[in-house]
Amino acid sequence: MPQYTGILLTGGASRRMGRDKALLELAGRPVIARLADELSSLAGSTVIACGPRERREYSFLGLPQIADEYQGCGPLAGLHAALTHSRNEWNLVAACDLPFASAEFLQYILRYHAQAYPQGSGTSGRHGADAAVAVSCQGRVQPLLGLYHKRVLPALEAALSAGNFKVTDFLEKLDVLYVPETGFSSAPLTPSPLYNMNTPEDYAAAVLLAHRPANG
């Protein structure tokens, strides 16, 4: 069985939110604490991709913080830094603007990947795609919730060195398995594990969603 490193992406500037999204509270807990628990339940170790510098505000989690080598280059820089330091080939990734991402949904991604790439059937002798990322019920790709192999590092370094920081452009360079949210549940989930929180309005809606039943 593969071992995983959990990567919690927290390095965004939160400009639209006006304050650190990772530290916002939902149901009485900071988002970063909940996501750290979800990742740690599946991963042998979990790290925080913290952006340009370590954050004292995150120290209460007791997790290693990995600063970007490429400064000011967005989530690709955080993914690059964390994958560079990861001791495992396979890595589970969740971003702090996805407050309802869950271990259950990540397990679904792992099962979907395993079914798509049975042992020994990977292309070019590889056991699996380079990455497996979620696609929402509305068809929107969410590249910051999924599974990444360390072999994506050369493509990451090429994109960052070229100044192309768009995650979707980076994915086009990889063998990607797109995992539909619709396969996780036959009915829309409330809240969705792919709910994206970037503005104060998004946060206000998330507060309400956090108090609803899982399928309510």
Order of alpha helices (4+ residues) and beta strands (2+ residues): beta-beta-beta-alpha-beta-beta-alpha-beta-alpha-beta-beta-alpha-alpha-beta-alpha
